[in-house]
Amino acid sequence: MKERVEGFVNRLVQLAAREDRAALSALRRSLAFAPGTYPPSFPYVEPWTAGLKDSARHAFYLGAGLFAHNRKHGEGHTIAKALARAKKARDSESIEKRFLALLDAEEDELGYKLRQIVFLLGEQPLDWAQLIFDVAHWNSDTRWVQVKWAKEFYGVGEETEKEEQA
């Protein structure tokens, strides 16, 4: 599935580079609906979701809508690391509270909470492939996505200090 997600994100990056207004507008507008239910977004996402479970299909639609809002892709720039940097830069405890609420979100709340966070982060590049992959696995019994995000959020300061010392 990881390869499919990466191919899909490459397609989204191409749409943004071409400034395909119709596609990006349809994908952005899809955020106002439950993932995978806004018909004008179907031509851009549905070909990539054949054979996927509903949770993975929804992750593709949610990721596409959020990408259309931000349009900046950067491998390795996970949402948890971006939030940690924003918290440090703004010296804001509310960002941590939002992050913890995100980690505690049920699948049906995830779209709303991710929209808030992506809007909060503005134009920071994000690793959209990783985000879509993680959202597709949000309901894992072991909650490995939430644990991974927590490690990234709380460990970013250590990474930054190590990089600065090198």
Secondary structure, DSSP 8 states (H G I E B T S, - for coil): -HHHHHHHHHHHHHHHHTT-HHHHHHHHHGGGSSTT--GGGHHHHGGG-TT--HHHHHHHHHHHHHHHHH--B-TT--HHHHHHHHHHHHT-HHHHHHHHHHHT--HHHHHHHHHHHHHHHTT--B-HHHHHHHHHTTT-TT-HHHHHHHHHHHHHHHHHHHHHH-
